[in-house]
Amino acid sequence: MATSGSITSITTTYAGEFAGKYVAAALLSAPTIEKGGVEILPNIKFKQVMQKMALTDVLSDASCDFTRTDDALTLTERVLEVKDLQVNLEVCKLDFHNTWQGIEQGYSSFDVLPKSFEDYLIGYVADKVAARNEVNFWRGDSSTSGEYDGIVTQVALDAGLPAAQEIAGVAASATTIIDELGKIVDAIPTSVYGREDLFIYLSQDMARAYVRALGGFGSIANNAGANGVDNKGTLWYGMGQDLAFDGVKIFVANGLADGTAIAAQKSNLFFGCSLNSDLQEVKLLDMSDLDGSNNCRVIMRMACGAQYAIVDDIVTYGITNAAN
């Protein structure tokens, strides 16, 4: 329920002067994207074709002649198609004004203060969009309103995923996580293992189980000792520290469902969006002059999508492939 009291009037109707900045915040602030976990393809208006080139047996014995080896080259493609999305939200200014006023007066831990009520309100909505986009990127379903097909959704229907790279999952726990991560690493193709941009993208529950195991709470055979890393128990881990397993870097992907993981190169995962194109829009409309209410309407329009290039280089865990 809206609180009573005076309210700042929005004297101008915001209509997108900085739309690119706000849409960028909404789309790119998803943790997986913001932290550089995937490749970003901006300015896609509809589709972008990604060519896949496979080469086999390109070497041959030397001779004086030019002997073509075209049969060793196979070109295929995958298409990243963005989906148009929108935010149509009506909120009461009274519900947000007290919070914004407190921030402006310094009663907050915000490092960067919103310069106006408009900035605060649009920023608030952008944060919500970013949280949704994190989930969409990994497991969104385009048949659901407000979602596009995420990486997990697509790979779960891809018959090209080698059966040996589809690992069945179990409930994550400190006593089992070491063995489960070992299964993922063992399934990584030799052509990918050791690449600089190779990551195991872990769901939060699996990451927590791994941290706890390294703190000394895993099985006797697999843990880091009764007191964990550096004999610090569960105190060994700070949130800013990097995790790795068997030399493979771990990326905690908040958008993955519990009990799921994907091993892939960063350069094989793509997020496409409409930044700087004509498929983005941000508007803030104050309805007080139109209907006498204290309502504001926030309108955002954007387009985004997800795709991978080479399914043969991906390992899934806890994700059932319906095509295999």
Secondary structure, 3 states (H helix, E strand, C coil): CCCCCCCCCCCCCECCCCHHHHHHHHHHCCHHHHCCCCEEECCCCCEEEEEEEEECCCCCCCCCCCCCCHHHEEEEEEEEECEEEEEEEEEEHHHHHHHHHHHHCCCCCCCCCCCCHHHHHHHHHHHHHHHHHHHHHHHCCCCCCCCCCCHHHHHCCCCCCCHHHEECCCCCCCCCHHHHHHHHHHHCCCCCCCCCCEEEEECHHHHHHHHHHHHHHCCCCCCCCCCCHHHCHHHHCCCCCCEEECCEEEEECCCCCCCCEEEEEHHHEEEEECCCCCCCEEEEEECHHHHCCCEEEEEEEEEEEEEECCHHHCEEECCCCCCC
